[in-house]
Amino acid sequence: MTEAWVLLAIPARGGSKRLPRKNLAELGGKPLLAHTIEAARDSKLAGEVFVCTEDDEIAQAAARYGAQVFRIPEALAGDAVSSTVPCLALYESLRRQGANIDYLCNLQPTSPLRTGQDIRNAFETLTRAGSDFLVSVTPVDPHYFHWAVVEEQQGWGMFFGDKFMKERTELPPAFRPNGAIKLGRASRVKEFGHFFGRPLTVHPMPEERSIHVATSFDLSCARAVLQGGGSRQGRASATLVMSSLDGRNPKAEDFYLEGTLSSLMTFTNRHLHDAAYLAWLRDYEVVKTLNRPEYLTPIPFEPVREYCEALMRSPRDIYLAIHHGLDRRFIGTVRAARIDPEARTADIGILVGDKSYWGRGIATDSVRTLARYLFDALGLRKVTAGLMSTNPAMLRVFTKLGFQEEGRFRQQDCFEGRYVDHLHLGCFRNELA
């Protein structure tokens, strides 16, 4: 429960047209609606979750899965009524009862694959940004705009003219609202009547958790993702990494994992030769707690190159570049080291080199994304991490994710002229937050 009062509202009408009764459609052995109720409860943002509906059967399903039911009139459940309207009706009803609500969150049941952590992270993004509104978004290929065509009086033409007629690498990152999470200061949502007012911020989510169920095809896609247990990128790359465990060196240039705030991709020569990378390793504030004495004085490029190339060749290491989820900027590295296929363990290390991204949740998101991949795609049972006791920020990252202290090597490391403890942390699959 947060100090701010967050109203978690799920608008779920019964009269859908393209996919009749879709909010009660079976997905993973339960009604579509149930997935959003469970995610809302898992977010721990509020003690209660409300479902706004005019439909008796939906009301029964909502109550069965632990939600409070707010009955709305038929007039608020029409085809042309925005999903924000029943949420605001609930907000006003609770206010009349004396509730002091700070934030309103609209969670459409047609986005069943968003998680409680997605909702929690979105709230943290909103409050950290100091914005009044937030919507969740998903990256889209900017080349779609390049080729977009529309029918005109004189035939077909380019919808955007020549504005986007550039190579993909020259186009800016593009995103689409995915409908999974809409958040805002309640009074401001009331003022605007929607969640797209200013100042607006966004919270990126990966494609596989952004499926919006509007048709039977969408529902089939959601079922396929649930049955497959993850993104296509992660699953395809799993075969490459698993093959490396028998001593062969995979060609994994296409390895890619999408987090909530970050994107992880294979560390390549492009990253190695990026001037920022060597600059990070020569920045004392960045490297002082890495327990790598060779970095405490300006390190030449050659040993860095040898180290990185060894990691890129290693069959027992996954070395990934961290790119920011929105601007795709290269901002750090994360590594799964000493992958042991027999013990089914690995050790995680991370470096967020771009200091302008410190304190923005990047380390937490990157470690979580890699750990989930190690557990879900590689079938590991435990991941570990080690750090100096003088690195409280990184300790908070790992403990927030469910890592527990398993050992303390007293005065093991030397830090700024004094001996300090080295902490050994561990996390089993069922402990990862």
RORODREN-23229 format. One line per 4 residues: number of its first residue (from 1); their letters; for each residue x, z, y of N, C-alpha, C. Coordinates in steps of 0.2 Angstrom, whole numbers, plus 5000, padded with zeros to 4 digits. Layout:
# RORODREN-23229
NUM = a = X,Z,Y,X,Z,Y,X,Z,Y | ...
# end
This chain:
# RORODREN-23229
1 = mtea = 5004,5000,4994,5000,5000,5000,5004,5000,5006 | 5003,4995,5011,5007,4995,5017,5004,4999,5022 | 5008,5001,5028,5005,5005,5033,4999,5001,5037 | 5000,4994,5037,4995,4990,5040,4989,4989,5035
5 = wvll = 4983,4989,5038,4978,4988,5033,4977,4980,5033 | 4977,4978,5027,4977,4971,5025,4970,4970,5021 | 4966,4966,5023,4960,4964,5020,4961,4958,5016 | 4961,4958,5009,4962,4953,5004,4955,4950,5002
9 = aipa = 4953,4944,5005,4947,4941,5004,4947,4935,5000 | 4943,4934,4995,4943,4928,4991,4936,4925,4991 | 4936,4919,4995,4929,4916,4996,4928,4911,4989 | 4923,4913,4986,4921,4909,4979,4914,4908,4979
13 = rggs = 4912,4902,4981,4905,4900,4981,4904,4896,4974 | 4897,4896,4973,4896,4893,4966,4894,4886,4966 | 4893,4883,4972,4891,4876,4972,4896,4870,4973 | 4901,4871,4970,4906,4865,4970,4904,4859,4967
17 = krlp = 4906,4853,4970,4903,4847,4968,4907,4843,4964 | 4914,4842,4966,4918,4837,4962,4919,4840,4955 | 4920,4847,4955,4921,4850,4948,4916,4856,4948 | 4910,4855,4945,4905,4860,4945,4907,4866,4942
21 = rknl = 4905,4872,4945,4906,4878,4943,4914,4880,4942 | 4918,4876,4946,4925,4877,4945,4928,4884,4945 | 4925,4888,4949,4928,4895,4950,4927,4899,4944 | 4923,4897,4939,4922,4900,4933,4925,4896,4927
25 = aelg = 4928,4890,4929,4931,4886,4923,4937,4890,4920 | 4937,4889,4913,4942,4892,4909,4949,4890,4911 | 4954,4895,4912,4961,4893,4913,4965,4899,4910 | 4969,4897,4905,4973,4902,4902,4969,4908,4899
29 = gkpl = 4963,4907,4896,4959,4912,4893,4955,4916,4897 | 4954,4914,4904,4950,4918,4908,4947,4914,4914 | 4942,4916,4918,4940,4912,4923,4945,4910,4928 | 4944,4904,4931,4949,4902,4937,4950,4908,4942
33 = laht = 4944,4911,4944,4944,4916,4949,4948,4922,4947 | 4948,4924,4941,4952,4930,4939,4959,4929,4941 | 4962,4923,4940,4969,4923,4942,4971,4925,4949 | 4966,4923,4954,4968,4925,4961,4966,4933,4962
37 = ieaa = 4961,4935,4958,4960,4943,4959,4966,4946,4956 | 4969,4944,4951,4975,4948,4948,4981,4947,4952 | 4982,4941,4955,4987,4941,4960,4987,4945,4966 | 4980,4945,4969,4979,4949,4975,4981,4957,4973
41 = rdsk = 4978,4959,4967,4980,4966,4965,4987,4967,4964 | 4990,4962,4961,4998,4963,4960,5002,4963,4966 | 4999,4961,4972,5003,4960,4978,5004,4967,4981 | 4999,4972,4979,5000,4979,4981,4999,4980,4989
45 = lage = 4996,4975,4992,4995,4975,4999,4989,4979,5001 | 4984,4980,4997,4978,4984,4998,4976,4987,4992 | 4972,4992,4993,4969,4995,4987,4963,4992,4984 | 4960,4988,4988,4954,4984,4985,4955,4977,4987
49 = vfvc = 4952,4973,4982,4951,4965,4983,4944,4964,4983 | 4942,4959,4988,4935,4958,4989,4934,4950,4987 | 4928,4949,4984,4926,4942,4983,4920,4941,4986 | 4920,4936,4990,4914,4934,4994,4910,4928,4991
53 = tedd = 4904,4929,4989,4900,4924,4985,4893,4925,4986 | 4889,4920,4985,4882,4920,4984,4879,4919,4977 | 4884,4919,4973,4882,4917,4966,4882,4923,4961 | 4877,4924,4957,4877,4930,4953,4882,4930,4947
57 = eiaq = 4883,4924,4944,4888,4924,4939,4895,4925,4941 | 4897,4922,4947,4903,4923,4950,4904,4931,4952 | 4899,4934,4955,4899,4941,4956,4900,4945,4950 | 4897,4943,4945,4898,4947,4938,4906,4946,4936
61 = aaar = 4908,4940,4936,4915,4939,4934,4920,4943,4939 | 4919,4943,4945,4923,4946,4950,4923,4954,4949 | 4917,4957,4947,4917,4964,4946,4921,4965,4939 | 4920,4961,4934,4923,4962,4928,4931,4962,4928
65 = ygaq = 4933,4959,4933,4941,4958,4934,4943,4963,4940 | 4939,4968,4942,4941,4973,4946,4940,4972,4954 | 4937,4967,4956,4936,4966,4963,4929,4969,4965 | 4929,4970,4972,4923,4972,4975,4919,4966,4977
69 = vfri = 4913,4966,4977,4909,4960,4978,4905,4960,4985 | 4906,4955,4989,4903,4955,4995,4898,4949,4995 | 4892,4950,4995,4887,4945,4994,4886,4942,5001 | 4886,4935,5001,4885,4931,5007,4878,4927,5006
73 = peal = 4875,4925,5011,4869,4921,5011,4871,4914,5009 | 4866,4910,5007,4867,4903,5005,4870,4899,5011 | 4868,4901,5017,4870,4897,5023,4878,4897,5023 | 4881,4902,5021,4888,4903,5022,4892,4900,5015
77 = agda = 4888,4897,5011,4891,4894,5005,4890,4887,5004 | 4889,4883,5010,4888,4876,5010,4894,4872,5010 | 4893,4866,5008,4899,4861,5007,4903,4861,5014 | 4899,4861,5020,4903,4860,5026,4905,4866,5029
81 = vsst = 4904,4872,5026,4907,4878,5028,4914,4880,5027 | 4918,4881,5032,4925,4883,5030,4926,4889,5026 | 4931,4890,5022,4932,4896,5018,4933,4902,5022 | 4935,4901,5029,4937,4906,5033,4930,4910,5035
85 = vpcl = 4925,4906,5035,4918,4909,5038,4916,4915,5034 | 4916,4915,5027,4914,4921,5023,4919,4927,5024 | 4925,4925,5025,4930,4930,5025,4929,4934,5032 | 4927,4930,5037,4926,4933,5044,4920,4937,5043
89 = alye = 4915,4935,5039,4909,4939,5038,4910,4946,5035 | 4914,4946,5030,4917,4952,5027,4920,4956,5032 | 4925,4953,5036,4929,4957,5041,4924,4961,5045 | 4919,4957,5048,4914,4960,5053,4910,4966,5050
93 = slrr = 4908,4965,5043,4904,4970,5040,4908,4976,5039 | 4914,4975,5037,4919,4981,5036,4920,4985,5043 | 4921,4981,5048,4922,4984,5055,4916,4988,5057 | 4910,4985,5055,4904,4989,5057,4903,4996,5053
97 = qgan = 4907,4996,5048,4907,5002,5044,4913,5007,5046 | 4916,5005,5051,4922,5009,5053,4929,5007,5051 | 4929,5002,5047,4936,5000,5045,4940,4997,5051 | 4947,4999,5051,4951,4997,5056,4956,4992,5052
101 = idyl = 4955,4986,5053,4958,4981,5049,4963,4977,5053 | 4970,4977,5051,4975,4974,5055,4976,4966,5053 | 4976,4965,5047,4977,4958,5045,4972,4956,5040 | 4970,4949,5040,4965,4946,5036,4969,4941,5032
105 = cnlq = 4968,4941,5025,4971,4936,5021,4966,4933,5017 | 4966,4926,5017,4961,4922,5014,4965,4919,5008 | 4962,4921,5002,4965,4918,4995,4960,4914,4991 | 4961,4908,4992,4956,4903,4989,4957,4903,4981
109 = ptsp = 4952,4904,4977,4952,4904,4970,4955,4898,4967 | 4954,4892,4971,4957,4886,4968,4964,4885,4968 | 4968,4890,4970,4975,4890,4969,4977,4896,4964 | 4976,4895,4958,4976,4900,4953,4983,4902,4951
113 = lrtg = 4988,4898,4953,4995,4899,4950,5000,4903,4955 | 4997,4904,4961,5001,4908,4966,5001,4916,4963 | 5006,4919,4964,5008,4926,4961,5007,4931,4966 | 5006,4937,4964,5006,4943,4968,5012,4943,4973
117 = qdir = 5018,4941,4970,5024,4942,4974,5024,4936,4979 | 5021,4930,4978,5020,4925,4983,5016,4928,4989 | 5011,4932,4988,5007,4935,4993,5011,4940,4997 | 5014,4944,4993,5018,4950,4996,5024,4947,5001
121 = nafe = 5027,4942,4998,5032,4938,5002,5029,4935,5008 | 5024,4932,5008,5020,4929,5013,5019,4934,5019 | 5016,4940,5017,5015,4945,5022,5022,4947,5025 | 5027,4948,5021,5033,4950,5024,5036,4944,5029
125 = tltr = 5035,4938,5027,5037,4933,5031,5033,4933,5038 | 5027,4934,5038,5023,4934,5044,5025,4940,5048 | 5026,4946,5046,5027,4952,5050,5035,4951,5052 | 5039,4948,5048,5046,4948,5051,5046,4943,5056
129 = agsd = 5042,4937,5056,5043,4932,5061,5039,4934,5067 | 5035,4939,5067,5031,4941,5073,5026,4937,5075 | 5024,4932,5070,5018,4928,5072,5011,4931,5071 | 5006,4927,5073,5000,4929,5072,4996,4926,5066
133 = flvs = 4999,4920,5064,4996,4916,5059,5001,4914,5054 | 4999,4913,5048,5004,4911,5043,5000,4907,5038 | 5002,4901,5035,4999,4897,5030,5005,4896,5025 | 5003,4896,5019,5008,4894,5013,5009,4886,5013
137 = vtpv = 5015,4884,5012,5016,4876,5012,5020,4875,5006 | 5020,4868,5005,5024,4865,4999,5028,4859,5002 | 5034,4858,5000,5038,4853,5002,5035,4846,4999 | 5035,4841,5003,5033,4834,5001,5038,4829,5003
141 = dphy = 5039,4824,4999,5044,4819,5000,5042,4815,5007 | 5047,4816,5012,5046,4813,5018,5045,4805,5018 | 5047,4802,5013,5047,4795,5012,5040,4793,5011 | 5035,4798,5009,5028,4796,5009,5026,4793,5016
145 = fhwa = 5029,4796,5021,5027,4794,5028,5030,4787,5030 | 5036,4786,5027,5039,4780,5027,5035,4774,5025 | 5032,4775,5019,5028,4769,5016,5020,4770,5017 | 5018,4775,5021,5011,4776,5022,5007,4769,5025
149 = vvee = 5002,4767,5022,4999,4761,5025,4991,4763,5026 | 4988,4759,5030,4981,4760,5031,4978,4753,5033 | 4971,4753,5031,4968,4746,5032,4966,4746,5040 | 4967,4740,5043,4966,4739,5050,4961,4733,5050
153 = qqgw = 4959,4731,5056,4955,4725,5057,4958,4719,5055 | 4965,4719,5056,4969,4713,5055,4972,4713,5048 | 4970,4718,5044,4973,4718,5037,4976,4725,5037 | 4981,4726,5032,4984,4732,5031,4991,4733,5036
157 = gmff = 4992,4739,5038,4998,4740,5042,5001,4747,5041 | 5007,4748,5044,5010,4755,5043,5007,4760,5047 | 5004,4765,5044,5001,4771,5047,5004,4774,5053 | 5011,4775,5052,5015,4778,5057,5019,4773,5061
161 = gdkf = 5018,4767,5060,5022,4762,5063,5029,4762,5061 | 5034,4762,5065,5041,4762,5063,5044,4769,5064 | 5040,4774,5065,5043,4781,5066,5047,4784,5061 | 5045,4783,5054,5048,4785,5049,5051,4780,5045
165 = mker = 5053,4774,5047,5056,4769,5044,5064,4770,5044 | 5065,4775,5040,5072,4777,5039,5074,4779,5032 | 5080,4779,5030,5082,4782,5023,5080,4789,5022 | 5078,4791,5016,5076,4797,5015,5080,4803,5017
169 = telp = 5087,4802,5017,5092,4807,5019,5092,4808,5026 | 5089,4803,5030,5089,4804,5037,5082,4807,5040 | 5077,4808,5036,5071,4810,5038,5071,4818,5037 | 5067,4821,5042,5067,4828,5042,5063,4831,5036
173 = pafr = 5064,4837,5034,5060,4840,5029,5053,4840,5031 | 5048,4839,5026,5041,4839,5028,5037,4843,5023 | 5032,4846,5025,5028,4851,5021,5021,4850,5022 | 5017,4852,5017,5010,4852,5017,5007,4859,5016
177 = pnga = 5002,4861,5020,4998,4867,5018,4995,4866,5011 | 4996,4871,5007,4994,4870,5000,4987,4874,4999 | 4985,4878,5004,4979,4882,5003,4979,4888,4999 | 4985,4890,4996,4985,4896,4992,4985,4902,4996
181 = iklg = 4988,4903,5002,4988,4909,5006,4987,4907,5013 | 4982,4911,5016,4981,4910,5024,4981,4917,5026 | 4985,4919,5031,4986,4926,5033,4986,4926,5041 | 4983,4931,5044,4983,4931,5051,4981,4938,5053
185 = rasr = 4983,4940,5060,4981,4946,5063,4973,4945,5063 | 4970,4950,5061,4962,4949,5060,4959,4948,5067 | 4961,4951,5072,4958,4950,5078,4959,4943,5081 | 4965,4940,5079,4966,4933,5081,4963,4928,5077
189 = vkef = 4962,4929,5071,4958,4925,5066,4951,4924,5069 | 4948,4930,5071,4942,4931,5073,4941,4927,5080 | 4946,4927,5084,4946,4923,5090,4946,4916,5089 | 4950,4913,5085,4951,4906,5084,4946,4903,5079
193 = ghff = 4944,4907,5074,4939,4905,5069,4943,4901,5063 | 4950,4902,5063,4954,4899,5058,4961,4902,5058 | 4965,4899,5053,4971,4902,5052,4977,4898,5055 | 4975,4893,5059,4980,4888,5061,4982,4889,5069
197 = grpl = 4981,4895,5072,4982,4896,5079,4989,4897,5080 | 4991,4898,5086,4998,4899,5088,4999,4907,5090 | 5005,4910,5089,5011,4907,5085,5009,4907,5078 | 5011,4901,5075,5010,4900,5068,5017,4900,5064
201 = tvhp = 5017,4903,5058,5023,4902,5054,5021,4900,5047 | 5025,4898,5043,5024,4896,5036,5028,4899,5031 | 5025,4899,5025,5028,4902,5019,5029,4897,5014 | 5035,4894,5012,5035,4889,5007,5034,4892,5000
205 = mpee = 5031,4888,4996,5030,4889,4989,5032,4883,4985 | 5034,4884,4978,5036,4878,4974,5030,4874,4972 | 5031,4868,4970,5025,4863,4968,5021,4866,4963 | 5025,4869,4958,5021,4871,4952,5017,4877,4953
209 = rsih = 5017,4881,4958,5013,4886,4960,5008,4884,4965 | 5008,4878,4967,5004,4876,4973,4998,4871,4971 | 4997,4871,4964,4991,4866,4962,4985,4869,4965 | 4981,4864,4968,4975,4866,4971,4969,4862,4966
213 = vats = 4965,4866,4963,4960,4864,4958,4954,4862,4962 | 4953,4855,4962,4947,4852,4965,4944,4847,4960 | 4948,4845,4955,4945,4840,4950,4947,4842,4943 | 4944,4839,4939,4946,4840,4932,4953,4839,4930
217 = fdls = 4956,4834,4934,4963,4832,4933,4967,4838,4935 | 4966,4841,4941,4969,4846,4944,4969,4852,4939 | 4963,4853,4936,4963,4859,4931,4967,4858,4925 | 4968,4851,4923,4972,4850,4917,4979,4851,4919
221 = cara = 4981,4849,4925,4988,4850,4927,4990,4858,4927 | 4985,4862,4930,4986,4869,4930,4987,4872,4923 | 4983,4869,4918,4983,4872,4911,4990,4870,4908 | 4992,4864,4910,4999,4861,4908,5005,4866,4910
225 = vlqg = 5004,4868,4917,5009,4872,4919,5009,4879,4916 | 5003,4882,4915,5003,4888,4912,5006,4888,4905 | 5004,4883,4901,5006,4882,4894,5014,4881,4894 | 5016,4877,4899,5024,4875,4899,5028,4881,4901
229 = ggsr = 5025,4886,4905,5029,4891,4907,5034,4890,4913 | 5033,4885,4917,5038,4884,4922,5038,4877,4925 | 5042,4876,4930,5043,4869,4933,5046,4864,4929 | 5044,4858,4930,5047,4852,4926,5055,4852,4927
233 = qgra = 5057,4853,4934,5064,4853,4935,5068,4858,4931 | 5065,4865,4931,5068,4870,4927,5069,4869,4920 | 5063,4866,4917,5063,4865,4910,5067,4859,4908 | 5068,4854,4912,5072,4849,4910,5079,4851,4910
237 = satl = 5081,4855,4915,5088,4857,4916,5090,4862,4911 | 5085,4865,4908,5086,4870,4903,5090,4867,4897 | 5088,4861,4895,5091,4858,4889,5098,4857,4891 | 5100,4855,4897,5107,4854,4899,5111,4860,4898
241 = vmss = 5108,4865,4901,5112,4872,4901,5113,4874,4894 | 5107,4874,4890,5108,4877,4883,5113,4873,4879 | 5113,4866,4881,5118,4862,4877,5125,4864,4878 | 5126,4867,4884,5133,4869,4886,5135,4875,4882
245 = ldgr = 5131,4879,4880,5132,4885,4876,5136,4884,4870 | 5136,4878,4867,5140,4877,4861,5146,4873,4862 | 5149,4874,4869,5155,4871,4870,5155,4864,4874 | 5150,4861,4874,5149,4854,4877,5148,4855,4885
249 = npka = 5151,4851,4889,5150,4851,4896,5144,4847,4899 | 5139,4850,4901,5133,4845,4903,5134,4842,4909 | 5131,4836,4910,5131,4833,4917,5124,4835,4920 | 5125,4841,4924,5119,4844,4927,5118,4843,4934
253 = edfy = 5120,4837,4937,5119,4836,4944,5112,4836,4946 | 5107,4836,4942,5100,4836,4944,5097,4843,4943 | 5101,4847,4941,5098,4854,4940,5096,4857,4947 | 5090,4860,4947,5086,4861,4953,5081,4867,4951
257 = legt = 5081,4872,4955,5076,4877,4955,5073,4879,4962 | 5067,4879,4962,5063,4880,4968,5061,4888,4969 | 5063,4891,4974,5061,4898,4975,5056,4898,4980 | 5054,4904,4983,5049,4904,4988,5052,4903,4995
261 = lssl = 5058,4906,4996,5062,4905,5002,5068,4900,5002 | 5070,4899,4996,5076,4896,4995,5076,4890,4989 | 5080,4885,4989,5081,4880,4984,5088,4881,4981 | 5088,4881,4974,5095,4882,4971,5096,4875,4968
265 = mtft = 5102,4873,4969,5104,4866,4966,5111,4867,4964 | 5113,4862,4959,5120,4862,4956,5125,4862,4962 | 5130,4866,4962,5135,4866,4967,5140,4860,4965 | 5141,4856,4970,5145,4850,4968,5150,4849,4973
269 = nrhl = 5154,4844,4973,5160,4842,4977,5157,4842,4985 | 5151,4840,4985,5148,4840,4992,5148,4846,4995 | 5146,4852,4991,5146,4858,4994,5153,4861,4995 | 5157,4859,4990,5164,4862,4990,5168,4859,4997
273 = hdaa = 5167,4853,4999,5170,4850,5004,5166,4851,5011 | 5160,4855,5011,5157,4856,5017,5161,4862,5021 | 5162,4860,5027,5167,4864,5031,5164,4872,5031 | 5158,4872,5031,5155,4879,5031,5157,4883,5025
277 = ylaw = 5157,4880,5020,5159,4884,5014,5166,4888,5014 | 5171,4884,5016,5177,4887,5017,5177,4892,5023 | 5173,4891,5028,5173,4895,5034,5170,4902,5032 | 5165,4902,5027,5162,4908,5025,5168,4912,5021
281 = lrdy = 5172,4909,5017,5177,4913,5013,5182,4915,5017 | 5183,4913,5023,5188,4915,5028,5185,4920,5033 | 5179,4922,5032,5175,4926,5037,5175,4933,5034 | 5179,4938,5037,5180,4945,5034,5173,4948,5033
285 = evvk = 5168,4947,5038,5162,4951,5037,5158,4948,5031 | 5159,4942,5029,5155,4939,5023,5159,4941,5017 | 5165,4942,5016,5169,4943,5010,5171,4950,5009 | 5170,4954,5013,5174,4961,5013,5171,4965,5007
289 = tlnr = 5165,4964,5005,5163,4968,4999,5162,4964,4992 | 5166,4958,4992,5166,4954,4986,5171,4957,4981 | 5175,4961,4983,5180,4964,4978,5185,4958,4976 | 5186,4954,4980,5191,4948,4979,5196,4949,4984
293 = peyl = 5202,4953,4983,5207,4954,4988,5210,4947,4991 | 5210,4942,4987,5213,4936,4990,5209,4933,4996 | 5203,4935,4996,5199,4932,5002,5200,4937,5008 | 5203,4942,5008,5204,4946,5014,5209,4944,5019
297 = tpip = 5212,4939,5017,5216,4935,5022,5214,4928,5022 | 5215,4924,5027,5213,4917,5027,5215,4913,5021 | 5211,4911,5016,5213,4908,5010,5214,4901,5011 | 5219,4898,5008,5219,4890,5008,5214,4887,5004
301 = fepv = 5213,4881,5005,5208,4877,5002,5209,4876,4994 | 5216,4875,4993,5217,4873,4986,5215,4878,4981 | 5217,4884,4981,5214,4889,4976,5206,4890,4976 | 5203,4888,4982,5196,4888,4982,5193,4882,4978
305 = reyc = 5197,4876,4979,5195,4870,4975,5196,4872,4968 | 5201,4875,4966,5203,4876,4958,5197,4881,4955 | 5196,4886,4959,5191,4891,4957,5184,4887,4956 | 5182,4883,4961,5175,4880,4961,5175,4875,4955
309 = ealm = 5180,4871,4954,5180,4866,4949,5180,4869,4942 | 5183,4875,4941,5183,4878,4935,5176,4881,4933 | 5173,4883,4939,5166,4885,4938,5161,4879,4936 | 5162,4874,4939,5158,4868,4938,5159,4865,4931
313 = rspr = 5165,4866,4928,5166,4864,4922,5164,4869,4916 | 5164,4875,4918,5163,4880,4913,5156,4880,4909 | 5157,4880,4903,5150,4880,4899,5147,4887,4899 | 5150,4892,4902,5147,4899,4901,5145,4901,4908
317 = diyl = 5145,4897,4913,5143,4898,4920,5138,4893,4923 | 5134,4896,4927,5129,4891,4931,5131,4893,4938 | 5134,4888,4942,5136,4889,4949,5131,4885,4953 | 5127,4888,4958,5122,4885,4961,5123,4886,4969
321 = aihh = 5121,4881,4973,5121,4881,4980,5114,4883,4982 | 5114,4888,4987,5108,4890,4990,5106,4886,4996 | 5101,4883,4996,5098,4879,5002,5092,4883,5005 | 5091,4883,5011,5085,4886,5014,5079,4882,5012
325 = gldr = 5074,4886,5010,5068,4882,5008,5065,4877,5013 | 5065,4879,5020,5062,4875,5025,5067,4870,5028 | 5072,4872,5030,5077,4867,5033,5082,4863,5029 | 5082,4866,5022,5087,4863,5017,5094,4864,5019
329 = rfig = 5095,4868,5023,5102,4870,5025,5106,4873,5020 | 5112,4871,5019,5117,4875,5014,5119,4881,5017 | 5117,4887,5013,5118,4894,5017,5122,4899,5012 | 5123,4897,5006,5126,4902,5001,5127,4899,4994
333 = tvra = 5129,4903,4990,5130,4902,4983,5127,4908,4978 | 5125,4906,4972,5123,4911,4967,5125,4909,4961 | 5127,4913,4957,5131,4912,4950,5128,4916,4945 | 5127,4913,4939,5126,4916,4933,5132,4916,4929
337 = arid = 5136,4921,4928,5142,4921,4925,5142,4924,4917 | 5147,4922,4914,5148,4924,4907,5141,4924,4903 | 5138,4919,4903,5132,4918,4899,5133,4919,4891 | 5130,4924,4888,5132,4925,4881,5126,4923,4877
341 = pear = 5126,4918,4873,5120,4916,4869,5119,4920,4863 | 5124,4924,4861,5122,4929,4855,5119,4935,4858 | 5122,4938,4863,5120,4945,4866,5114,4943,4870 | 5113,4937,4873,5108,4934,4877,5108,4938,4884
345 = tadi = 5114,4938,4887,5115,4942,4893,5119,4937,4898 | 5118,4939,4904,5122,4935,4909,5123,4940,4915 | 5128,4939,4919,5129,4943,4925,5128,4938,4931 | 5125,4941,4936,5123,4937,4942,5127,4940,4948
349 = gilv = 5129,4935,4952,5133,4936,4958,5130,4932,4964 | 5130,4934,4970,5128,4930,4976,5132,4931,4982 | 5132,4926,4986,5135,4926,4992,5131,4922,4997 | 5128,4925,5002,5124,4922,5007,5129,4921,5013
353 = gdks = 5132,4915,5014,5138,4915,5018,5136,4914,5026 | 5130,4910,5027,5128,4909,5034,5124,4916,5036 | 5128,4919,5041,5125,4925,5043,5119,4925,5047 | 5117,4919,5049,5111,4919,5053,5105,4920,5048
357 = ywgr = 5106,4919,5042,5101,4920,5037,5101,4927,5034 | 5105,4931,5036,5105,4938,5033,5099,4942,5035 | 5096,4946,5031,5091,4950,5032,5084,4946,5032 | 5084,4940,5029,5078,4936,5029,5075,4935,5022
361 = giat = 5077,4939,5018,5075,4939,5011,5078,4933,5006 | 5083,4930,5009,5086,4924,5005,5089,4927,4999 | 5093,4932,4999,5097,4935,4993,5092,4937,4988 | 5086,4941,4990,5081,4943,4985,5078,4937,4982
365 = dsvr = 5076,4932,4986,5073,4926,4983,5077,4922,4978 | 5083,4922,4980,5088,4918,4976,5090,4921,4969 | 5091,4928,4970,5092,4931,4964,5086,4931,4959 | 5080,4932,4962,5074,4932,4958,5073,4925,4955
369 = tlar = 5074,4920,4958,5073,4913,4956,5078,4912,4950 | 5084,4914,4951,5089,4913,4945,5088,4917,4939 | 5086,4923,4941,5085,4928,4935,5079,4926,4931 | 5073,4923,4934,5068,4921,4931,5069,4915,4926
373 = ylfd = 5074,4911,4929,5076,4905,4925,5080,4907,4919 | 5084,4912,4920,5088,4914,4914,5084,4918,4909 | 5079,4921,4911,5074,4924,4906,5069,4919,4903 | 5066,4915,4907,5061,4911,4905,5063,4904,4901
377 = algl = 5068,4901,4904,5071,4895,4902,5076,4896,4897 | 5081,4900,4898,5086,4901,4893,5085,4907,4888 | 5080,4911,4889,5078,4916,4884,5082,4922,4884 | 5086,4923,4889,5090,4929,4890,5086,4935,4890
381 = rkvt = 5088,4941,4887,5085,4947,4887,5087,4952,4893 | 5093,4951,4896,5095,4955,4901,5100,4952,4905 | 5100,4954,4912,5105,4951,4917,5108,4957,4920 | 5114,4957,4922,5117,4962,4925,5120,4960,4932
385 = aglm = 5123,4965,4935,5126,4964,4942,5131,4969,4943 | 5136,4968,4947,5141,4973,4949,5142,4973,4957 | 5143,4978,4960,5144,4978,4967,5148,4985,4969 | 5151,4984,4975,5154,4990,4978,5148,4995,4981
389 = stnp = 5150,5001,4980,5145,5006,4983,5144,5006,4991 | 5149,5002,4994,5149,5001,5001,5145,4995,5003 | 5141,4993,4999,5137,4987,5000,5129,4989,4999 | 5127,4993,5004,5120,4995,5003,5115,4990,5003
393 = amlr = 5116,4985,5007,5111,4979,5008,5110,4976,5001 | 5116,4974,4998,5115,4971,4991,5112,4975,4986 | 5113,4982,4987,5110,4986,4982,5103,4987,4983 | 5101,4986,4989,5093,4986,4990,5090,4980,4987
397 = vftk = 5094,4974,4988,5091,4968,4985,5090,4969,4977 | 5095,4971,4974,5094,4972,4966,5089,4977,4964 | 5089,4983,4968,5085,4988,4966,5077,4986,4967 | 5076,4982,4973,5070,4979,4974,5067,4975,4968
401 = lgfq = 5072,4971,4965,5070,4967,4960,5070,4970,4953 | 5071,4976,4953,5070,4980,4946,5076,4982,4943 | 5082,4980,4946,5088,4982,4943,5089,4989,4943 | 5092,4992,4938,5094,4999,4938,5101,5001,4937
405 = eegr = 5103,5006,4940,5110,5008,4939,5112,5011,4932 | 5116,5007,4929,5118,5009,4922,5125,5012,4921 | 5129,5012,4927,5136,5015,4926,5139,5015,4933 | 5143,5020,4934,5147,5020,4941,5154,5022,4939
409 = frqq = 5158,5017,4941,5165,5018,4940,5168,5021,4946 | 5170,5027,4946,5172,5031,4951,5178,5029,4954 | 5178,5028,4961,5184,5025,4965,5188,5020,4961 | 5184,5015,4959,5187,5009,4955,5189,5004,4960
413 = dcfe = 5186,5003,4966,5188,4998,4971,5191,5000,4977 | 5195,4996,4980,5198,4998,4986,5195,4994,4992 | 5192,4998,4997,5188,4995,5002,5191,4998,5009 | 5194,4994,5013,5196,4996,5020,5201,5002,5019
417 = gryv = 5205,5002,5015,5210,5007,5014,5208,5013,5011 | 5202,5013,5008,5200,5019,5004,5197,5017,4997 | 5197,5022,4992,5194,5020,4986,5187,5022,4985 | 5183,5017,4983,5176,5018,4983,5173,5016,4976
421 = dhlh = 5167,5019,4974,5164,5018,4968,5162,5010,4967 | 5162,5008,4960,5159,5002,4958,5153,5003,4954 | 5147,5000,4956,5141,5001,4953,5140,4995,4948 | 5137,4997,4942,5135,4992,4937,5128,4993,4936
425 = lgcf = 5124,4987,4937,5117,4987,4937,5114,4982,4931 | 5108,4984,4929,5106,4980,4924,5098,4979,4924 | 5095,4974,4922,5088,4972,4922,5086,4969,4916 | 5081,4971,4912,5078,4968,4907,5072,4963,4909
429 = rnel = 5071,4959,4905,5065,4954,4907,5059,4957,4909 | 5057,4962,4906,5050,4965,4908,5051,4970,4914 | 5057,4971,4917,5058,4975,4923,5059,4971,4929 | 5060,4964,4928,5061,4960,4934,5054,4960,4939
433 = a = 5055,4962,4945,5050,4962,4950,5049,4955,4953
# end
